[in-house]
Amino acid sequence: MKISVLGDLHTVSALRLTGAVGVVADAETAASQFSELVGRDDIAMIIITRELAELIPQELRKAEFARALPVLVEIPGIGDGRGLSDEALAGIADALGLPL
């Protein structure tokens, strides 16, 4: 099973270094790219930037209730100054096999 990241170029590029499958999306392509990732059987987790998640709330809700996998994790993008909670950071690091 793979971990995928959906977001802006800089966030996706950074997480690709950890081995995640990266998909760059913007406001126009976010919904279709997200739907494509959700439909894949080899994706266990989708990490999505907060900026894109705020554009597709209905799609996120449908995916959360449709099936157990993939797990959805919302993170701030590189330019998002709102930060990441300690719990979310720990969960992502654990899933990627990275020490904190």
NUTI-906598 format. One record per residue: residue in one letter; x, y, z of N, C-alpha, C in turn. Coordinates in Angstrom, 2 decimals. Layout:
BEGIN
[site a, [X, Y, Z], [X, Y, Z], [X, Y, Z]]
...
end
This chain:
BEGIN
[site m, [0.84, -1.18, 0.00], [0.00, 0.00, 0.00], [0.89, 1.24, 0.00]]
[site k, [0.41, 2.27, -0.67], [1.19, 3.49, -0.84], [0.56, 4.66, -0.11]]
[site i, [1.40, 5.65, 0.15], [0.96, 6.92, 0.69], [1.04, 7.93, -0.44]]
[site s, [0.00, 8.73, -0.59], [-0.04, 9.73, -1.65], [-0.20, 11.11, -1.04]]
[site v, [0.35, 12.10, -1.72], [0.19, 13.48, -1.30], [-0.41, 14.27, -2.46]]
[site l, [-1.40, 15.09, -2.14], [-2.08, 15.92, -3.13], [-1.95, 17.36, -2.66]]
[site g, [-1.31, 18.19, -3.48], [-1.13, 19.57, -3.05], [-0.37, 20.40, -4.05]]
[site d, [0.20, 21.49, -3.56], [0.97, 22.39, -4.40], [2.33, 21.78, -4.74]]
[site l, [3.00, 22.34, -5.71], [4.26, 21.79, -6.21], [5.30, 21.63, -5.12]]
[site h, [5.46, 22.62, -4.26], [6.52, 22.56, -3.24], [6.23, 21.51, -2.17]]
[site t, [4.99, 21.42, -1.72], [4.63, 20.42, -0.71], [4.75, 19.01, -1.28]]
[site v, [4.26, 18.82, -2.49], [4.34, 17.50, -3.13], [5.80, 17.11, -3.34]]
[site s, [6.61, 18.02, -3.81], [8.03, 17.74, -4.04], [8.73, 17.34, -2.75]]
[site a, [8.44, 18.04, -1.67], [9.06, 17.73, -0.38], [8.68, 16.33, 0.09]]
[site l, [7.41, 15.97, -0.03], [6.97, 14.66, 0.46], [7.33, 13.52, -0.49]]
[site r, [7.57, 13.83, -1.74], [8.05, 12.79, -2.66], [9.41, 12.25, -2.21]]
[site l, [10.18, 13.09, -1.54], [11.49, 12.65, -1.05], [11.37, 11.53, -0.02]]
[site t, [10.21, 11.40, 0.60], [9.99, 10.34, 1.59], [9.47, 9.05, 0.95]]
[site g, [9.20, 9.11, -0.36], [8.69, 7.94, -1.05], [7.21, 7.99, -1.33]]
[site a, [6.54, 9.06, -0.95], [5.10, 9.19, -1.21], [4.87, 9.41, -2.70]]
[site v, [3.73, 8.95, -3.17], [3.28, 9.21, -4.53], [2.75, 10.64, -4.54]]
[site g, [3.27, 11.50, -5.38], [2.87, 12.89, -5.36], [2.04, 13.29, -6.56]]
[site v, [0.99, 14.07, -6.31], [0.14, 14.59, -7.37], [-0.02, 16.09, -7.13]]
[site v, [0.44, 16.89, -8.07], [0.29, 18.34, -7.98], [-1.10, 18.71, -8.51]]
[site a, [-1.82, 19.53, -7.74], [-3.16, 19.95, -8.15], [-3.35, 21.41, -7.80]]
[site d, [-4.35, 22.01, -8.44], [-4.74, 23.39, -8.15], [-6.25, 23.43, -8.02]]
[site a, [-6.81, 24.62, -7.95], [-8.25, 24.76, -7.75], [-9.06, 24.09, -8.84]]
[site e, [-8.57, 24.09, -10.05], [-9.31, 23.50, -11.17], [-9.23, 21.98, -11.21]]
[site t, [-8.13, 21.41, -10.74], [-7.94, 19.97, -10.87], [-8.06, 19.20, -9.55]]
[site a, [-8.26, 19.90, -8.44], [-8.26, 19.25, -7.12], [-9.30, 18.13, -7.02]]
[site a, [-10.52, 18.39, -7.41], [-11.59, 17.39, -7.26], [-11.32, 16.16, -8.10]]
[site s, [-10.94, 16.34, -9.35], [-10.71, 15.18, -10.21], [-9.48, 14.38, -9.78]]
[site q, [-8.42, 15.06, -9.38], [-7.22, 14.35, -8.93], [-7.51, 13.59, -7.63]]
[site f, [-8.27, 14.20, -6.73], [-8.63, 13.54, -5.48], [-9.46, 12.30, -5.75]]
[site s, [-10.46, 12.42, -6.61], [-11.31, 11.27, -6.94], [-10.52, 10.13, -7.54]]
[site e, [-9.55, 10.47, -8.37], [-8.71, 9.44, -8.98], [-7.89, 8.70, -7.91]]
[site l, [-7.33, 9.44, -6.95], [-6.55, 8.80, -5.88], [-7.44, 7.93, -4.99]]
[site v, [-8.62, 8.41, -4.65], [-9.54, 7.65, -3.79], [-9.94, 6.35, -4.47]]
[site g, [-10.06, 6.35, -5.78], [-10.46, 5.16, -6.51], [-9.39, 4.11, -6.67]]
[site r, [-8.15, 4.44, -6.35], [-7.06, 3.48, -6.49], [-7.03, 2.51, -5.31]]
[site d, [-6.84, 1.24, -5.59], [-6.79, 0.23, -4.53], [-5.43, 0.13, -3.84]]
[site d, [-4.41, 0.75, -4.42], [-3.07, 0.65, -3.85], [-2.70, 1.83, -2.95]]
[site i, [-3.63, 2.75, -2.71], [-3.37, 3.92, -1.88], [-3.99, 3.71, -0.50]]
[site a, [-3.16, 3.74, 0.55], [-3.64, 3.56, 1.92], [-3.89, 4.89, 2.63]]
[site m, [-3.16, 5.94, 2.22], [-3.30, 7.24, 2.86], [-3.16, 8.33, 1.81]]
[site i, [-4.02, 9.33, 1.92], [-3.91, 10.52, 1.08], [-3.65, 11.69, 2.00]]
[site i, [-2.51, 12.31, 1.83], [-2.17, 13.53, 2.54], [-2.53, 14.68, 1.60]]
[site i, [-3.42, 15.55, 2.03], [-3.89, 16.65, 1.19], [-3.62, 17.97, 1.89]]
[site t, [-3.19, 18.96, 1.13], [-2.94, 20.26, 1.73], [-4.26, 20.92, 2.12]]
[site r, [-4.21, 21.68, 3.19], [-5.40, 22.35, 3.71], [-6.04, 23.24, 2.65]]
[site e, [-5.20, 23.93, 1.88], [-5.72, 24.81, 0.83], [-6.61, 24.06, -0.16]]
[site l, [-6.17, 22.88, -0.61], [-6.99, 22.09, -1.54], [-8.19, 21.47, -0.83]]
[site a, [-8.00, 21.02, 0.40], [-9.10, 20.40, 1.14], [-10.26, 21.38, 1.32]]
[site e, [-9.94, 22.65, 1.51], [-10.99, 23.65, 1.69], [-11.77, 23.89, 0.40]]
[site l, [-11.21, 23.50, -0.74], [-11.89, 23.67, -2.03], [-12.84, 22.51, -2.35]]
[site i, [-12.62, 21.35, -1.72], [-13.42, 20.16, -2.06], [-14.00, 19.48, -0.81]]
[site p, [-14.68, 20.21, 0.05], [-15.18, 19.60, 1.29], [-16.17, 18.46, 1.07]]
[site q, [-17.04, 18.57, 0.07], [-18.02, 17.50, -0.17], [-17.33, 16.21, -0.60]]
[site e, [-16.33, 16.31, -1.45], [-15.61, 15.12, -1.90], [-14.89, 14.45, -0.74]]
[site l, [-14.33, 15.26, 0.15], [-13.65, 14.71, 1.33], [-14.62, 13.96, 2.22]]
[site r, [-15.79, 14.54, 2.48], [-16.78, 13.89, 3.34], [-17.25, 12.57, 2.74]]
[site k, [-17.52, 12.57, 1.43], [-17.95, 11.33, 0.77], [-16.90, 10.25, 0.91]]
[site a, [-15.64, 10.60, 0.70], [-14.55, 9.62, 0.78], [-14.37, 9.10, 2.20]]
[site e, [-14.54, 9.96, 3.19], [-14.38, 9.54, 4.59], [-15.39, 8.48, 4.99]]
[site f, [-16.61, 8.59, 4.46], [-17.68, 7.67, 4.85], [-17.87, 6.50, 3.90]]
[site a, [-17.22, 6.53, 2.75], [-17.42, 5.50, 1.75], [-16.72, 4.19, 2.10]]
[site r, [-15.51, 4.28, 2.61], [-14.75, 3.06, 2.94], [-13.63, 3.39, 3.91]]
[site a, [-13.03, 2.36, 4.49], [-12.01, 2.56, 5.52], [-10.72, 3.14, 4.95]]
[site l, [-10.35, 2.73, 3.76], [-9.13, 3.24, 3.13], [-9.48, 3.95, 1.85]]
[site p, [-8.78, 4.96, 1.51], [-7.59, 5.49, 2.15], [-7.93, 6.40, 3.33]]
[site v, [-6.98, 6.47, 4.25], [-7.06, 7.39, 5.37], [-6.73, 8.78, 4.82]]
[site l, [-7.50, 9.78, 5.22], [-7.27, 11.15, 4.75], [-6.63, 11.98, 5.85]]
[site v, [-5.54, 12.67, 5.50], [-4.84, 13.52, 6.46], [-4.66, 14.89, 5.81]]
[site e, [-5.15, 15.90, 6.49], [-5.04, 17.27, 5.99], [-3.84, 17.95, 6.66]]
[site i, [-2.98, 18.54, 5.85], [-1.79, 19.23, 6.36], [-1.72, 20.64, 5.77]]
[site p, [-0.99, 21.53, 6.43], [-0.77, 22.83, 5.81], [0.23, 22.69, 4.67]]
[site g, [0.04, 23.48, 3.63], [1.02, 23.51, 2.55], [2.24, 24.30, 2.97]]
[site i, [3.23, 24.35, 2.11], [4.47, 25.05, 2.42], [4.21, 26.51, 2.80]]
[site g, [3.30, 27.19, 2.11], [3.05, 28.59, 2.37], [1.97, 28.86, 3.41]]
[site d, [1.40, 27.83, 4.03], [0.32, 28.00, 4.99], [0.90, 28.27, 6.37]]
[site g, [0.62, 29.42, 6.93], [1.18, 29.81, 8.22], [0.40, 29.31, 9.41]]
[site r, [-0.67, 28.53, 9.20], [-1.50, 28.08, 10.33], [-0.90, 26.92, 11.09]]
[site g, [0.08, 26.24, 10.53], [0.76, 25.17, 11.25], [0.05, 23.83, 11.22]]
[site l, [0.68, 22.85, 11.87], [0.22, 21.47, 11.91], [0.16, 21.03, 13.36]]
[site s, [-0.91, 20.36, 13.74], [-1.02, 19.89, 15.12], [0.02, 18.81, 15.39]]
[site d, [0.42, 18.68, 16.65], [1.41, 17.68, 17.03], [0.91, 16.27, 16.73]]
[site e, [-0.39, 16.04, 16.92], [-0.94, 14.71, 16.67], [-0.87, 14.36, 15.19]]
[site a, [-1.21, 15.31, 14.34], [-1.16, 15.06, 12.89], [0.28, 14.84, 12.45]]
[site l, [1.19, 15.64, 12.96], [2.60, 15.50, 12.60], [3.14, 14.14, 13.02]]
[site a, [2.81, 13.70, 14.22], [3.26, 12.40, 14.71], [2.68, 11.26, 13.87]]
[site g, [1.42, 11.36, 13.50], [0.79, 10.32, 12.69], [1.41, 10.21, 11.31]]
[site i, [1.68, 11.35, 10.69], [2.30, 11.34, 9.36], [3.71, 10.79, 9.44]]
[site a, [4.48, 11.24, 10.42], [5.85, 10.76, 10.56], [5.87, 9.25, 10.79]]
[site d, [4.95, 8.76, 11.61], [4.88, 7.32, 11.88], [4.53, 6.55, 10.60]]
[site a, [3.57, 7.05, 9.84], [3.16, 6.38, 8.60], [4.29, 6.35, 7.58]]
[site l, [5.09, 7.40, 7.56], [6.21, 7.47, 6.61], [7.48, 6.80, 7.15]]
[site g, [7.44, 6.36, 8.41], [8.60, 5.70, 9.00], [9.72, 6.66, 9.35]]
[site l, [9.35, 7.90, 9.69], [10.35, 8.92, 9.99], [10.35, 9.22, 11.49]]
[site p, [11.53, 9.34, 12.10], [11.56, 9.71, 13.51], [11.30, 11.20, 13.68]]
[site l, [10.71, 11.57, 14.80], [10.50, 13.00, 15.10], [11.54, 13.50, 16.06]]
end
